[in-house]
Amino acid sequence: MLDLDRDHVWHPYAAVGAPVREVTAAHGVRLRLADGRELIDGMSSWWAAIHGYNHPRLNQALRDQLDDMAHVMFGGLTHEPAVLLARRLAAMTGLPKVFLADSGSVAVEVAIKMAVQYTGRSRLMTVRGGYHGDTFGAMAVCDPVNGMHHLFSGALARHVFAPAPPREPDQGYLDELGALVARHAHELAAVIVEPVVQGAGGMRFYHPSVLRRLRELTEEYGVLLIADEIATGFGRTGELFGCDHAGIRPDIMCLGKALTGGYLSLAATLCTDRVAEGIGVLMHGPTFMGNPLATAVAGASLDLLAERPWREEVRRIESGLTDGLAAAADHPGVKEVRVLGAIGVIETHDPVDVARVQERAVELGVWLRPFGRLIYSMPPYAATPAEVARITEAMVYASA
Ligand code: PMP
């Protein structure tokens, strides 16, 4: 398999032929490799597998749905799993209108289209250090430096960037946001941000007062606020949604990743009645929109989330990450250790040697996927204290 992979397969952000490890099965929080080793998954398959792998309830939901239908077009047709999921997401978020998209990036594209169609304006404002996806519309609001804008510069829309948001309350920063929104309001369709946690753009945490100020400013100037909760949604930061840290409701919200418990690609873009009514016909309609298997497993995953004591679990993981990662703060190569909810980060001074970090983590039976200057983990909520301790041990060892 590895030889064939090397000959034919692209992996994320890599050249064909980049080194990979073969997984043959996954159960609970463990990945089984082809050589028989088992690794604790410190990545939840990029924030998604919150309940762990091969969960009997999620498996059963898929089997049951499969017996009815795997897929049917959503243009002019509807079905129970999609309708029930939309109703449920509306109740969870307070945003009643739901567009089902096939990936997080597409959900962001749809959010941008909604804002452009609603306002008739086409520029966006965001903050540096963000990440919103790899399609062109989403890429244009990713951090211009670590989003590699220079590779695609002629092909990207030019938006308005505020400096990266601060961790501590900072009136000067809020005033700067105010001045930027005021200067550009006439051309802005929306402000788009990841609430409280900036994920793939740098694993940075910022103060909720920034969100509150953005909500006030966007209301004052008639600009929409888009919350990209694709990484932060469904409890990861300790609240159900990142916006809950600030007590605000955006006009448009994007969800994805953990929506299906990491089983299938599905995302959603939600908006207020006002935005939906203002838009009327929304010009988007993917072939696999509202896929019955994906919406059925998402419904089952939300059932599980409602049943599991996720707040306690996330708090327990937070304290496990805090205790376990403290030792790394003394390493000379480490710039900062930070933890929020079930997210633990070691930021180093120099770019990490990805292969070496992964090798060291695998030695201790843990799967990590560092990038840039960041060794980080978002364990599945199902991870036990002992498993979280193993993950932090591997992170600290790998950062030395
Ligand atoms: N927005 C955020 C905040 C994300 O973290 C991601 C994925 N890392 C995306 C959008 C894009 O989602 P997808 O990879 O499913 O296209």
Boltz pocket constraint, residues with backbone or C-beta under 6 A from the ligand:
constraints:
  - pocket:
      binder: B
      contacts: [[A, 46], [A, 103], [A, 104], [A, 105], [A, 106], [A, 108], [A, 131], [A, 132], [A, 133], [A, 134], [A, 194], [A, 199], [A, 200], [A, 228], [A, 229], [A, 230], [A, 231], [A, 232], [A, 256], [A, 257]]
      max_distance: 6.0
